[in-house]
Amino acid sequence: MLIPKFMDSLPLYRQETIFKRLSIDLSRATLSNWMLKVAELLMPFYDRLHELLILQKILQADETTLNVIQDGRETKSKSLYVALP
């Protein structure tokens, strides 16, 4: 659920459909609640990372914008690509 959502950019409504095809009844609400619970459990790691980052003299971010949907339409908003090491 987390890997498809964040690594493969697979929205929860698509994951819900995939589970239905496998005869597994998991609602989008259930998947959303699981995501919230995982975020809650990971908060201590986030807090520690934040503490370490604010101690650094220099931080670098790649704020390259890109067109996410490439269907020929004009881009109305910018999306940021964040490269992780």
Buried (B, 14 or more C-beta within 10 A) or exposed (E): BEEBBEEEEBEBEBBBEEBEEEEEEBEBEBBEEBBEEEEEEEEEEEEEEEEEEEEEEEEEEEEEEEEEEEEEEEEEEEEEEEEEE
